[in-house]
Structures are given as C-alpha cells and as structure tokens.
Amino acid sequence: MNPQKVDIDTFNERVLDSTIPCIVKFSSEGCHFCQSLKPAYGKLAREYDTKFKFFIVDVNEDPQLSEMFAESGVPTFYIFDDEGSHEIPDPKEPDPQTWFSEKYLAGRIKKYLKNRG
C-alpha cells in the first residue's frame, strides 16, 4: 500500500491510535530531497506493509504538526508505536539526492523490528 496523507485532524486517529507501528514522513512539495524520496518511501511502504502503516504529512499544509515534529526541517521521519514517537536520525553521510537513502531507511526499519523482538 502506498503512503497516505494525514493532517492534524486525522493524525490522532490514524497514527497515534493505530494498533500497529506507523512511519510518518514529514515533507514539503518544495523540498527536492522530499520529492526525490517518494519512490523509495513508496517501495518501503509496499515492502513493509504488514509491519507498519506509512503516512506523509505536508508541513506546508499542516504547520501544527510541523512545529511538533519537524522543527529542524524536512525530510524528517518518525516511527510511532505504543511507546511513543521515535525520530529516525539523520544519516551520518546523507545521500546527495535524497538525504535519507532507501538503504539507510530500510536499515533503520530492520533495526527497529529487531529491537522490538
């Protein structure tokens, strides 16, 4: 399943109240990294669709969520689960086209799943 958009009105119900972990990409239409990441994020959403729900927040359309979770800019990724929110840290060596590479995000997802046992 492809990532779905959420906003301040649907965030609690679809993300925070979810019974399975959610990965949320905070992005902007004007961010070239965010746009370049679309194919990789979609691929990860299809690959891990039984383990996570994948969502996108457009920070320009939803400044309230942006202020809470993407203060340092976009793209920003969080995993939300029953224990709270977990920001996926910026890579030590960012990809020059996408900032977060598909390989890096997949590695962070695998690490999360391993730690959850």
Sequence and secondary structure as in RCSB ss.txt:
>XXXX:A:sequence
MNPQKVDIDTFNERVLDSTIPCIVKFSSEGCHFCQSLKPAYGKLAREYDTKFKFFIVDVNEDPQLSEMFAESGVP
TFYIFDDEGSHEIPDPKEPDPQTWFSEKYLAGRIKKYLKNRG
>XXXX:A:secstr
   EE  TTTHIIIIIT SS EEEEEE TT HHHHHHHHHHHHHHHHTTTT EEEEEETTT HHHHHHH TT SS
EEEEEETTEEEEE   SS BTTTBS HHHHHHHHHHHHHHH 
